[in-house]
Amino acid sequence: MSDIKTLAIEKLNELNPEYPELIEDIVVANKKIYLSLKTDKAKVDKFTKIKLQIEKELAAIDGIDSVSVSLTSHSDAIQAKAIPQENASGVSEVRNIISVASGKGGVGKSTTSINLAIAINQLGFSVGLLDADVYGPSIPKLVGDRQKPKKSKAGKILPIKKYNISLMSIGFLVPEDSPMIWRGPMVISAVNQMLNDVEWGKLDYLVVDMPPGTGDVQLTMAQRVPMSGAVIVSTPQDLALIDARKGIEMFKKVNIPILGIIENMSTFICPNCKNESHIFGFEGAKLEANNQKVDFLGDIPLEIDLRECSDNGKPIILSKTDSVVSKKFLEIAKSVTKKVGDESSSSKPNIIIN
């Protein structure tokens, strides 16, 4: 791949000796070139033409399937601001986009995302799941699948089909042990490609497993993609709730409805003595939901079965359908789809949810 990278730079130099000097970052992964260029924001039209020219020329290199060029400018800091969501461009044939987010890592957001997506599918909806965590993709592990996506006749990436869900993750495109040492613009470029260059087909819901925090990806998704709402995942612990509040505030600033808060790892019941222990605190997320005046969607207990099923790539909602956790996820899915259905301007599917 380093040879292709060198070849790409040489190609840019042939086009214009100034082009290599504009390169902020260039990465070659799985027959794809990701490139970010330093841009003068006062000359947007000029750099847009340069972008299109570079994408066309580099795509002609043998062994390259696609090229994604992002234009960056660091003269101004990116700031969240209220924008009309109706002005954001949607994803073709996807009716509702739901963000599953958290202010920090390690709260079980990805596990929640896959089980919630499957639960929504069990209610009769067509569902896709986008793993937007480029630095730490978890979905391939959680579904026990690392096959490489194929291309459609139209040249788009075909999502991985597993458990009746359409899946896309950077983890399907690069080796499992390959670190993504990318700057922000490269990450945004990759997420945009997984959103818009994937042949998702007709979906009632696209669940987006967001990376932790309130950084570039969250802000870009919030400003460019019309979302039906966001689900916040937190543990009851005060440390997690501090960051959860930041996530809630970010979505409020960009006018995305908060569908509610899920409290993960809410309690632990010893399988031997049956005693209940509140390892990470007691009802912290529930109290926070009340303070923030948003819905409390439910609590997910800390169970060994949930961890084992996740590690084995077989989500608990499919592996142990009668478990307390599975029933909790199904109830949360009913609450989420009901709220989205009440607030969405799109027509509802002909589905009865008991």
Secondary structure by P-SEA (a helix, b strand, c coil): caaaaaaaaaaaaaacccccccccbbbbcccbbbbbbbcccccaaaaaaaaaaaaaaaaacccccbbbbbbbbccccccccccccccccccccccbbbbbcccccccaaaaaaaaaaaaaaaacccbbbbcccccccccccccccbbbbbbcccccccccccccbbbbcccccccccccccccaaaaaaaaaaaacccccccccbbbbbccccccaaaaaaaacccccbbbbbbcccaaaaaaaaaaaaaaaaaccccccccccccbbbcccccccccccccaaaaaaaaaacccccccccccaaaaaaaaacccccccccccaaaaaaaaaaaaaaaaaaacccccccccccc
